[in-house]
Amino acid sequence: MANGDDSGSTTLPTEDNNGRLTRLEGMMAILAGVIQNLQQQMLQTPPPPPPPLVGIEIPPPPPPVIPRQGGEPNVKEFLKLKPPTFI
């Protein structure tokens, strides 16, 4: 190897393994705390509303009805129309 150790061992010295194990245990403890916080937040917040059903469209509301004023002129205009001719 580059450092002069020709034993062929790929394991690290015990001190390095213990240090890594200690750091790993610390990270696991932090991660467990984060998971617990997230679980508590999930219990406190209400679930989101269900998504709309696929394929069912809700039509928009109809436009407001505007009352017509003076219906008589419309009738007079209708009477002026020529009747249809059938062949």
LOLUMRO-678470 format. One record per residue: residue number from 1; residue in three letters; chain; x, y, z of N, C-alpha, C in turn. Coordinates in nm, 2 decimals, decimal comma, always signed. Layout:
N
@nr = NUM rest = ala kette = A n.px = X n.py = Y n.pz = Z ca.px = X ca.py = Y ca.pz = Z c.px = X c.py = Y c.pz = Z
...
***
This chain:
87
@nr = 1 rest = met kette = A n.px = +0,08 n.py = -0,12 n.pz = +0,00 ca.px = +0,00 ca.py = +0,00 ca.pz = +0,00 c.px = +0,09 c.py = +0,12 c.pz = +0,00
@nr = 2 rest = ala kette = A n.px = +0,03 n.py = +0,24 n.pz = -0,02 ca.px = +0,10 ca.py = +0,36 ca.pz = -0,03 c.px = +0,17 c.py = +0,40 c.pz = +0,11
@nr = 3 rest = asn kette = A n.px = +0,11 n.py = +0,36 n.pz = +0,22 ca.px = +0,16 ca.py = +0,40 ca.pz = +0,35 c.px = +0,27 c.py = +0,30 c.pz = +0,40
@nr = 4 rest = gly kette = A n.px = +0,30 n.py = +0,20 n.pz = +0,32 ca.px = +0,41 ca.py = +0,11 ca.pz = +0,36 c.px = +0,35 c.py = -0,01 c.pz = +0,42
@nr = 5 rest = asp kette = A n.px = +0,23 n.py = -0,02 n.pz = +0,45 ca.px = +0,17 ca.py = -0,14 ca.pz = +0,51 c.px = +0,14 c.py = -0,24 c.pz = +0,40
@nr = 6 rest = asp kette = A n.px = +0,21 n.py = -0,36 n.pz = +0,40 ca.px = +0,19 ca.py = -0,46 ca.pz = +0,30 c.px = +0,12 c.py = -0,58 c.pz = +0,35
@nr = 7 rest = ser kette = A n.px = +0,04 n.py = -0,56 n.pz = +0,46 ca.px = -0,02 ca.py = -0,68 ca.pz = +0,52 c.px = -0,15 c.py = -0,72 c.pz = +0,44
@nr = 8 rest = gly kette = A n.px = -0,20 n.py = -0,63 n.pz = +0,36 ca.px = -0,32 ca.py = -0,66 ca.pz = +0,27 c.px = -0,45 c.py = -0,65 c.pz = +0,35
@nr = 9 rest = ser kette = A n.px = -0,44 n.py = -0,60 n.pz = +0,47 ca.px = -0,56 ca.py = -0,59 ca.pz = +0,55 c.px = -0,64 c.py = -0,47 c.pz = +0,51
@nr = 10 rest = thr kette = A n.px = -0,77 n.py = -0,48 n.pz = +0,50 ca.px = -0,86 ca.py = -0,37 ca.pz = +0,45 c.px = -0,93 c.py = -0,31 c.pz = +0,57
@nr = 11 rest = thr kette = A n.px = -0,92 n.py = -0,37 n.pz = +0,69 ca.px = -0,99 ca.py = -0,31 ca.pz = +0,81 c.px = -0,91 c.py = -0,20 c.pz = +0,86
@nr = 12 rest = leu kette = A n.px = -0,99 n.py = -0,11 n.pz = +0,93 ca.px = -0,93 ca.py = +0,01 ca.pz = +0,99 c.px = -0,88 c.py = -0,02 c.pz = +1,13
@nr = 13 rest = pro kette = A n.px = -0,80 n.py = +0,06 n.pz = +1,18 ca.px = -0,76 ca.py = +0,04 ca.pz = +1,32 c.px = -0,88 c.py = +0,05 c.pz = +1,42
@nr = 14 rest = thr kette = A n.px = -0,88 n.py = -0,01 n.pz = +1,53 ca.px = -0,99 ca.py = -0,02 ca.pz = +1,63 c.px = -1,04 c.py = +0,12 c.pz = +1,67
@nr = 15 rest = glu kette = A n.px = -0,94 n.py = +0,21 n.pz = +1,68 ca.px = -0,98 ca.py = +0,35 ca.pz = +1,73 c.px = -1,07 c.py = +0,41 c.pz = +1,62
@nr = 16 rest = asp kette = A n.px = -1,04 n.py = +0,39 n.pz = +1,49 ca.px = -1,12 ca.py = +0,45 ca.pz = +1,39 c.px = -1,26 c.py = +0,39 c.pz = +1,39
@nr = 17 rest = asn kette = A n.px = -1,27 n.py = +0,26 n.pz = +1,41 ca.px = -1,40 ca.py = +0,19 ca.pz = +1,41 c.px = -1,48 c.py = +0,24 c.pz = +1,52
@nr = 18 rest = asn kette = A n.px = -1,42 n.py = +0,25 n.pz = +1,64 ca.px = -1,50 ca.py = +0,30 ca.pz = +1,76 c.px = -1,55 c.py = +0,44 c.pz = +1,73
@nr = 19 rest = gly kette = A n.px = -1,46 n.py = +0,53 n.pz = +1,68 ca.px = -1,50 ca.py = +0,66 ca.pz = +1,65 c.px = -1,62 c.py = +0,67 c.pz = +1,55
@nr = 20 rest = arg kette = A n.px = -1,61 n.py = +0,59 n.pz = +1,45 ca.px = -1,72 ca.py = +0,58 ca.pz = +1,35 c.px = -1,85 c.py = +0,53 c.pz = +1,41
@nr = 21 rest = leu kette = A n.px = -1,83 n.py = +0,43 n.pz = +1,50 ca.px = -1,95 ca.py = +0,37 ca.pz = +1,56 c.px = -2,02 c.py = +0,48 c.pz = +1,65
@nr = 22 rest = thr kette = A n.px = -1,93 n.py = +0,55 n.pz = +1,72 ca.px = -1,99 ca.py = +0,66 ca.pz = +1,81 c.px = -2,06 c.py = +0,76 c.pz = +1,73
@nr = 23 rest = arg kette = A n.px = -2,00 n.py = +0,81 n.pz = +1,62 ca.px = -2,07 ca.py = +0,91 ca.pz = +1,54 c.px = -2,20 c.py = +0,85 c.pz = +1,48
@nr = 24 rest = leu kette = A n.px = -2,19 n.py = +0,72 n.pz = +1,44 ca.px = -2,31 ca.py = +0,66 ca.pz = +1,38 c.px = -2,42 c.py = +0,65 c.pz = +1,48
@nr = 25 rest = glu kette = A n.px = -2,39 n.py = +0,62 n.pz = +1,61 ca.px = -2,49 ca.py = +0,61 ca.pz = +1,71 c.px = -2,55 c.py = +0,75 c.pz = +1,74
@nr = 26 rest = gly kette = A n.px = -2,46 n.py = +0,85 n.pz = +1,74 ca.px = -2,51 ca.py = +0,99 ca.pz = +1,75 c.px = -2,61 c.py = +1,03 c.pz = +1,64
@nr = 27 rest = met kette = A n.px = -2,57 n.py = +1,00 n.pz = +1,52 ca.px = -2,66 ca.py = +1,03 ca.pz = +1,41 c.px = -2,79 c.py = +0,96 c.pz = +1,42
@nr = 28 rest = met kette = A n.px = -2,79 n.py = +0,83 n.pz = +1,46 ca.px = -2,91 ca.py = +0,76 ca.pz = +1,47 c.px = -3,00 c.py = +0,82 c.pz = +1,58
@nr = 29 rest = ala kette = A n.px = -2,94 n.py = +0,86 n.pz = +1,69 ca.px = -3,02 ca.py = +0,92 ca.pz = +1,79 c.px = -3,09 c.py = +1,05 c.pz = +1,74
@nr = 30 rest = ile kette = A n.px = -3,01 n.py = +1,13 n.pz = +1,67 ca.px = -3,07 ca.py = +1,26 ca.pz = +1,61 c.px = -3,18 c.py = +1,22 c.pz = +1,52
@nr = 31 rest = leu kette = A n.px = -3,16 n.py = +1,12 n.pz = +1,43 ca.px = -3,26 ca.py = +1,08 ca.pz = +1,33 c.px = -3,39 c.py = +1,03 c.pz = +1,40
@nr = 32 rest = ala kette = A n.px = -3,37 n.py = +0,96 n.pz = +1,51 ca.px = -3,49 ca.py = +0,91 ca.pz = +1,58 c.px = -3,57 c.py = +1,02 c.pz = +1,64
@nr = 33 rest = gly kette = A n.px = -3,50 n.py = +1,13 n.pz = +1,69 ca.px = -3,57 ca.py = +1,25 ca.pz = +1,74 c.px = -3,64 c.py = +1,32 c.pz = +1,63
@nr = 34 rest = val kette = A n.px = -3,58 n.py = +1,33 n.pz = +1,51 ca.px = -3,65 ca.py = +1,39 ca.pz = +1,40 c.px = -3,77 c.py = +1,32 c.pz = +1,36
@nr = 35 rest = ile kette = A n.px = -3,76 n.py = +1,18 n.pz = +1,36 ca.px = -3,88 ca.py = +1,10 ca.pz = +1,32 c.px = -3,99 c.py = +1,12 c.pz = +1,42
@nr = 36 rest = gln kette = A n.px = -3,96 n.py = +1,12 n.pz = +1,55 ca.px = -4,06 ca.py = +1,14 ca.pz = +1,65 c.px = -4,13 c.py = +1,28 c.pz = +1,64
@nr = 37 rest = asn kette = A n.px = -4,05 n.py = +1,38 n.pz = +1,61 ca.px = -4,11 ca.py = +1,52 ca.pz = +1,59 c.px = -4,20 c.py = +1,52 c.pz = +1,47
@nr = 38 rest = leu kette = A n.px = -4,16 n.py = +1,45 n.pz = +1,36 ca.px = -4,25 ca.py = +1,44 ca.pz = +1,24 c.px = -4,38 c.py = +1,37 c.pz = +1,27
@nr = 39 rest = gln kette = A n.px = -4,37 n.py = +1,26 n.pz = +1,35 ca.px = -4,49 ca.py = +1,18 ca.pz = +1,38 c.px = -4,58 c.py = +1,27 c.pz = +1,47
@nr = 40 rest = gln kette = A n.px = -4,53 n.py = +1,35 n.pz = +1,56 ca.px = -4,61 ca.py = +1,43 ca.pz = +1,64 c.px = -4,68 c.py = +1,54 c.pz = +1,56
@nr = 41 rest = gln kette = A n.px = -4,61 n.py = +1,59 n.pz = +1,46 ca.px = -4,67 ca.py = +1,69 ca.pz = +1,37 c.px = -4,78 c.py = +1,63 c.pz = +1,29
@nr = 42 rest = met kette = A n.px = -4,76 n.py = +1,51 n.pz = +1,24 ca.px = -4,86 ca.py = +1,45 ca.pz = +1,16 c.px = -4,99 c.py = +1,42 c.pz = +1,24
@nr = 43 rest = leu kette = A n.px = -4,97 n.py = +1,39 n.pz = +1,37 ca.px = -5,09 ca.py = +1,37 ca.pz = +1,46 c.px = -5,16 c.py = +1,50 c.pz = +1,49
@nr = 44 rest = gln kette = A n.px = -5,09 n.py = +1,61 n.pz = +1,49 ca.px = -5,15 ca.py = +1,74 ca.pz = +1,53 c.px = -5,22 c.py = +1,80 c.pz = +1,41
@nr = 45 rest = thr kette = A n.px = -5,18 n.py = +1,78 n.pz = +1,29 ca.px = -5,23 ca.py = +1,85 ca.pz = +1,17 c.px = -5,35 c.py = +1,76 c.pz = +1,11
@nr = 46 rest = pro kette = A n.px = -5,46 n.py = +1,82 n.pz = +1,08 ca.px = -5,57 ca.py = +1,74 ca.pz = +1,02 c.px = -5,53 c.py = +1,69 c.pz = +0,88
@nr = 47 rest = pro kette = A n.px = -5,58 n.py = +1,58 n.pz = +0,84 ca.px = -5,54 ca.py = +1,53 ca.pz = +0,70 c.px = -5,60 c.py = +1,62 c.pz = +0,60
@nr = 48 rest = pro kette = A n.px = -5,53 n.py = +1,62 n.pz = +0,48 ca.px = -5,58 ca.py = +1,71 ca.pz = +0,37 c.px = -5,71 c.py = +1,65 c.pz = +0,32
@nr = 49 rest = pro kette = A n.px = -5,79 n.py = +1,74 n.pz = +0,25 ca.px = -5,91 ca.py = +1,69 ca.pz = +0,19 c.px = -5,88 c.py = +1,59 c.pz = +0,08
@nr = 50 rest = pro kette = A n.px = -5,98 n.py = +1,49 n.pz = +0,06 ca.px = -5,95 ca.py = +1,39 ca.pz = -0,05 c.px = -5,95 c.py = +1,46 c.pz = -0,18
@nr = 51 rest = pro kette = A n.px = -5,87 n.py = +1,40 n.pz = -0,27 ca.px = -5,86 ca.py = +1,46 ca.pz = -0,41 c.px = -5,99 c.py = +1,44 c.pz = -0,48
@nr = 52 rest = pro kette = A n.px = -6,03 n.py = +1,52 n.pz = -0,58 ca.px = -6,15 ca.py = +1,51 ca.pz = -0,65 c.px = -6,15 c.py = +1,38 c.pz = -0,73
@nr = 53 rest = leu kette = A n.px = -6,27 n.py = +1,32 n.pz = -0,75 ca.px = -6,27 ca.py = +1,19 ca.pz = -0,82 c.px = -6,24 c.py = +1,22 c.pz = -0,97
@nr = 54 rest = val kette = A n.px = -6,16 n.py = +1,13 n.pz = -1,02 ca.px = -6,12 ca.py = +1,14 ca.pz = -1,16 c.px = -6,23 c.py = +1,11 c.pz = -1,26
@nr = 55 rest = gly kette = A n.px = -6,25 n.py = +1,19 n.pz = -1,36 ca.px = -6,35 ca.py = +1,16 ca.pz = -1,46 c.px = -6,48 c.py = +1,23 c.pz = -1,43
@nr = 56 rest = ile kette = A n.px = -6,50 n.py = +1,28 n.pz = -1,31 ca.px = -6,63 ca.py = +1,35 ca.pz = -1,28 c.px = -6,60 c.py = +1,50 c.pz = -1,27
@nr = 57 rest = glu kette = A n.px = -6,66 n.py = +1,57 n.pz = -1,37 ca.px = -6,63 ca.py = +1,71 ca.pz = -1,37 c.px = -6,76 c.py = +1,79 c.pz = -1,31
@nr = 58 rest = ile kette = A n.px = -6,73 n.py = +1,88 n.pz = -1,23 ca.px = -6,84 ca.py = +1,96 ca.pz = -1,17 c.px = -6,86 c.py = +2,08 c.pz = -1,26
@nr = 59 rest = pro kette = A n.px = -6,98 n.py = +2,09 n.pz = -1,32 ca.px = -7,00 ca.py = +2,20 ca.pz = -1,41 c.px = -7,01 c.py = +2,34 c.pz = -1,34
@nr = 60 rest = pro kette = A n.px = -6,97 n.py = +2,44 n.pz = -1,41 ca.px = -6,97 ca.py = +2,57 ca.pz = -1,34 c.px = -7,12 c.py = +2,61 c.pz = -1,32
@nr = 61 rest = pro kette = A n.px = -7,14 n.py = +2,70 n.pz = -1,22 ca.px = -7,28 ca.py = +2,75 ca.pz = -1,20 c.px = -7,33 c.py = +2,82 c.pz = -1,32
@nr = 62 rest = pro kette = A n.px = -7,47 n.py = +2,81 n.pz = -1,34 ca.px = -7,52 ca.py = +2,88 ca.pz = -1,46 c.px = -7,51 c.py = +3,03 c.pz = -1,44
@nr = 63 rest = pro kette = A n.px = -7,51 n.py = +3,10 n.pz = -1,55 ca.px = -7,50 ca.py = +3,24 ca.pz = -1,54 c.px = -7,63 c.py = +3,30 c.pz = -1,49
@nr = 64 rest = pro kette = A n.px = -7,62 n.py = +3,41 n.pz = -1,42 ca.px = -7,74 ca.py = +3,47 ca.pz = -1,36 c.px = -7,85 c.py = +3,50 c.pz = -1,47
@nr = 65 rest = val kette = A n.px = -7,97 n.py = +3,48 n.pz = -1,44 ca.px = -8,08 ca.py = +3,51 ca.pz = -1,54 c.px = -8,11 c.py = +3,66 c.pz = -1,53
@nr = 66 rest = ile kette = A n.px = -8,10 n.py = +3,72 n.pz = -1,65 ca.px = -8,13 ca.py = +3,86 ca.pz = -1,66 c.px = -8,27 c.py = +3,87 c.pz = -1,71
@nr = 67 rest = pro kette = A n.px = -8,36 n.py = +3,93 n.pz = -1,64 ca.px = -8,50 ca.py = +3,94 ca.pz = -1,68 c.px = -8,51 c.py = +4,04 c.pz = -1,81
@nr = 68 rest = arg kette = A n.px = -8,59 n.py = +3,99 n.pz = -1,91 ca.px = -8,60 ca.py = +4,07 ca.pz = -2,03 c.px = -8,71 c.py = +4,17 c.pz = -2,00
@nr = 69 rest = gln kette = A n.px = -8,69 n.py = +4,28 n.pz = -2,06 ca.px = -8,79 ca.py = +4,39 ca.pz = -2,04 c.px = -8,86 c.py = +4,41 c.pz = -2,18
@nr = 70 rest = gly kette = A n.px = -8,99 n.py = +4,42 n.pz = -2,17 ca.px = -9,07 ca.py = +4,45 ca.pz = -2,29 c.px = -9,07 c.py = +4,32 c.pz = -2,38
@nr = 71 rest = gly kette = A n.px = -9,14 n.py = +4,22 n.pz = -2,34 ca.px = -9,15 ca.py = +4,10 ca.pz = -2,42 c.px = -9,23 c.py = +4,12 c.pz = -2,55
@nr = 72 rest = glu kette = A n.px = -9,31 n.py = +4,21 n.pz = -2,56 ca.px = -9,40 ca.py = +4,23 ca.pz = -2,67 c.px = -9,32 c.py = +4,25 c.pz = -2,80
@nr = 73 rest = pro kette = A n.px = -9,22 n.py = +4,34 n.pz = -2,81 ca.px = -9,14 ca.py = +4,35 ca.pz = -2,93 c.px = -9,09 c.py = +4,22 c.pz = -2,99
@nr = 74 rest = asn kette = A n.px = -9,05 n.py = +4,13 n.pz = -2,90 ca.px = -9,00 ca.py = +4,00 ca.pz = -2,95 c.px = -9,10 c.py = +3,92 c.pz = -3,02
@nr = 75 rest = val kette = A n.px = -9,23 n.py = +3,93 n.pz = -2,96 ca.px = -9,34 ca.py = +3,86 ca.pz = -3,03 c.px = -9,37 c.py = +3,92 c.pz = -3,16
@nr = 76 rest = lys kette = A n.px = -9,37 n.py = +4,05 n.pz = -3,17 ca.px = -9,39 ca.py = +4,11 ca.pz = -3,30 c.px = -9,29 c.py = +4,08 c.pz = -3,40
@nr = 77 rest = glu kette = A n.px = -9,16 n.py = +4,07 n.pz = -3,36 ca.px = -9,06 ca.py = +4,04 ca.pz = -3,45 c.px = -9,07 c.py = +3,89 c.pz = -3,50
@nr = 78 rest = phe kette = A n.px = -9,12 n.py = +3,81 n.pz = -3,41 ca.px = -9,14 ca.py = +3,67 ca.pz = -3,45 c.px = -9,25 c.py = +3,65 c.pz = -3,55
@nr = 79 rest = leu kette = A n.px = -9,35 n.py = +3,73 n.pz = -3,53 ca.px = -9,47 ca.py = +3,72 ca.pz = -3,62 c.px = -9,43 c.py = +3,78 c.pz = -3,76
@nr = 80 rest = lys kette = A n.px = -9,33 n.py = +3,86 n.pz = -3,77 ca.px = -9,29 ca.py = +3,92 ca.pz = -3,90 c.px = -9,21 c.py = +3,81 c.pz = -3,98
@nr = 81 rest = leu kette = A n.px = -9,16 n.py = +3,71 n.pz = -3,92 ca.px = -9,08 ca.py = +3,61 ca.pz = -3,99 c.px = -9,17 c.py = +3,53 c.pz = -4,09
@nr = 82 rest = lys kette = A n.px = -9,11 n.py = +3,49 n.pz = -4,20 ca.px = -9,18 ca.py = +3,41 ca.pz = -4,29 c.px = -9,19 c.py = +3,26 c.pz = -4,25
@nr = 83 rest = pro kette = A n.px = -9,30 n.py = +3,20 n.pz = -4,27 ca.px = -9,30 ca.py = +3,06 ca.pz = -4,24 c.px = -9,21 c.py = +2,97 c.pz = -4,32
@nr = 84 rest = pro kette = A n.px = -9,16 n.py = +2,86 n.pz = -4,27 ca.px = -9,07 ca.py = +2,78 ca.pz = -4,36 c.px = -9,14 c.py = +2,72 c.pz = -4,47
@nr = 85 rest = thr kette = A n.px = -9,07 n.py = +2,70 n.pz = -4,58 ca.px = -9,13 ca.py = +2,64 ca.pz = -4,70 c.px = -9,07 c.py = +2,50 c.pz = -4,71
@nr = 86 rest = phe kette = A n.px = -9,16 n.py = +2,40 n.pz = -4,73 ca.px = -9,12 ca.py = +2,26 ca.pz = -4,74 c.px = -9,13 c.py = +2,22 c.pz = -4,88
@nr = 87 rest = ile kette = A n.px = -9,03 n.py = +2,15 n.pz = -4,93 ca.px = -9,03 ca.py = +2,11 ca.pz = -5,07 c.px = -9,08 c.py = +1,97 c.pz = -5,08
***
